[in-house]
Every structure is written in C-alpha cells, then in structure tokens.
Amino acid sequence: MYRRRKIIKEEKPEIPKTLDEFGYVLKENGEIRSKSEDLIGDEVEKRLEAEPYNFQVKTIPTDADPSKDPHSFIYMTPNALTTADKLIIFIPGNHTRIGQWSRRVLCDENIYTGSMMDTTRRFQEKGYEVIILNPNGNYWYNNRAWDCPEPHSIHVTMVPGSEDPEKHCQYVFNHFIKNLKAEKIAVLALGWGGHAFTQAFDENFDALQGRIKCAAMSNSVHSSDMLKNEGTRRWLFDNCINWVVSAKAKGEIITDPRFGCTCISSNLEISDFTLTECIDDIMDFIFVKMGDIERKEIEEDEDEITLQEVEELSEHLEITSVE
C-alpha cells in the first residue's frame, strides 16, 4: 500500500522591487551607491597594502589619534620618505576612494587597471617609490572618511587638513612632500587632482621646483590663470602634458591656452578611459623627463628638408635680406 506524499511548495524568496530594497541608493548626481559598504574599495585597499605593493598608511592629520579622532590617510611605499632616488605621486580625480583611478574602469575592465595596482607595478619595476594621495576623504562619519556628507544628517564633521581636495593636497605637500629626500619626483594626476596639484605646487614652488621634474595629467581641469607665480606657469609650460578627451587623432596636439601646457588628444569620448588608453605614452613622457630612458629619436624623414624647400628658402632670404 502506497501513501501519497504531501506536496511541500518551496517558498521562493521575494524579489526586491526598489533600489532601496536591493541595498542601493541613488545620489542626486545620478550615481548608484551601496547603502552599507563599498566592497570593491575595501578589496582595492586590501590588495595595495599586501605583497607585492606593500603600501603603508600615513594618517592625516599627522597628530590625529585614529582610535578616536576624525582622520583620513594616504599611502606610501616603504622607502618613500627615505629614498634619495626617484619617486612618483599619484593624485586621483573626484568621487573615488584611495587607490582608485576610475570606478567605471574597475567595473568595465578589471580591478588592476581601474585601480592604481597596475600603474604602481609598472613604476616599481623602474625602481620608483610611490605616494598615493586621498583628496576625496573629506567628511567623517561611520568611523571613516567619505567624499560626501552623511545622507539626511544635519551634523557635518570635516577631516582636519582634508576639508576639500585642494586643502588635502596642500597639507600633504606641507607635511610630507617638502620633506622628501628624493632628488627626482614625478606627478601623475587625473581630473580635479590636476587642479589640486597645481595649487599646492604653486604654493611650494620655490621649495620644490628643482626636484619635481614633470607632471603627467589626464583630463586635468587646472587653469594657468589661477597660478600666482610666473615661475610655476613657465614650469608648467615646459614640464607638463595633459592627455584629454577629443575627437582628434590619438597623439595630436590640442591647442587650449587655458591649461598653460601641452595638451594631447586621446581620441576618446569618455574621460575615464584616457589613462588606460594612453598609459604607455604617459609613462614614456615621465621616464624621459626623469632620465630613465633616452628621448625617442625623431625619424630622419621628419627632419630632412627637400631641395625645392632649400631653394625656396634661399630665394626668400635673398628677397628679405637688408644690405
């Protein structure tokens, strides 16, 4: 005799219907963020602090007690403060956590190129120490620094010395960069990070002009008109290149006097991908300025002048010469 088994219906979990139920929040600028935590940002920091990068935390402000005081931090490789050789400073743009170049690239490509891991690896292979700034850690709540105020809160606590990206950069320059022993320093900055760098460098130009050899930027929004020192403007003209979004062919010079430096087209529409697309050219520029490689020889045919051009030039000189 057989007994009929009681059919038990499996209860399926209820599928969330709103962003809030999924655990996300839509910010006023249209960005989607996790309500509870940023797991990608945590993973990037975890990997940067481990082998083979070995970044160490330096608290901002320097006299803060991390156990109780509002604070932020920057990253340094172990010998950044003591090396007498070469060092590079990474300054990201807006809306990223420390160690990230672009959240979009992190998601669309991979964690290595979207973060500073791959860039760090390539510079460390050339013998560089690295310092990573954290210009977006401005607001203090939930025991860490954030890039925006706590939602729905009427109490705002700022991180001393990092109230905004410009003040953060200035604080780091005053308390760390000016005291470095490195004889040759390079800067790689993105977006608003380029503006923050030029402001801090302008304030410390006399102390650092001989040691900061170059600045490579990606879609920087700095303006030479905002610089107080004529010396900083001249330095920018001679030692800085800004790779920018443009419909022009990749590598073509863009004329834009606002920046006061050479601008080069990335042939891209989306700024997030400029660094990854142009990284080889950017690193070549830095390595040449820092003396790691020789300047690429210009092809002979670009320097040669045709016989017809010589004759035309001679004619012109004869006509315009004054006896």
HELIX and SHEET records of a PDB file:
HELIX    1   1 LEU A   19  PHE A   22  1                                   4    
HELIX    2   2 LEU A   39  LEU A   48  1                                  10    
HELIX    3   3 ARG A  103  ASP A  108  1                                   6    
HELIX    4   4 ILE A  111  GLY A  114  1                                   4    
HELIX    5   5 MET A  117  GLN A  124  1                                   8    
HELIX    6   6 PRO A  165  HIS A  175  1                                  11    
HELIX    7   7 ILE A  177  ASN A  179  5                                   3    
HELIX    8   8 TRP A  192  GLU A  203  1                                  12    
HELIX    9   9 PHE A  205  LEU A  208  1                                   4    
HELIX   10  10 SER A  224  MET A  226  5                                   3    
HELIX   11  11 GLU A  230  ASN A  239  1                                  10    
HELIX   12  12 SER A  271  PHE A  273  5                                   3    
HELIX   13  13 THR A  274  LYS A  289  1                                  16    
HELIX   14  14 GLU A  300  ASP A  303  1                                   4    
HELIX   15  15 LEU A  307  THR A  320  1                                  14    
SHEET    1   A 2 TYR A  24  LEU A  26  0                                        
SHEET    2   A 2 ILE A  32  SER A  34 -1                                        
SHEET    1   B 9 GLN A  56  ILE A  60  0                                        
SHEET    2   B 9 SER A  72  MET A  76 -1                                        
SHEET    3   B 9 GLU A 129  ILE A 132 -1                                        
SHEET    4   B 9 LYS A  86  ILE A  91  1                                        
SHEET    5   B 9 LYS A 184  LEU A 190  1                                        
SHEET    6   B 9 ILE A 212  SER A 218  1                                        
SHEET    7   B 9 CYS A 240  VAL A 244  1                                        
SHEET    8   B 9 THR A 262  SER A 265  1                                        
SHEET    9   B 9 ILE A 253  ILE A 254 -1                                        
SHEET    1   C 2 TYR A 139  TYR A 141  0                                        
SHEET    2   C 2 ARG A 144  TRP A 146 -1                                        
END                                                                             
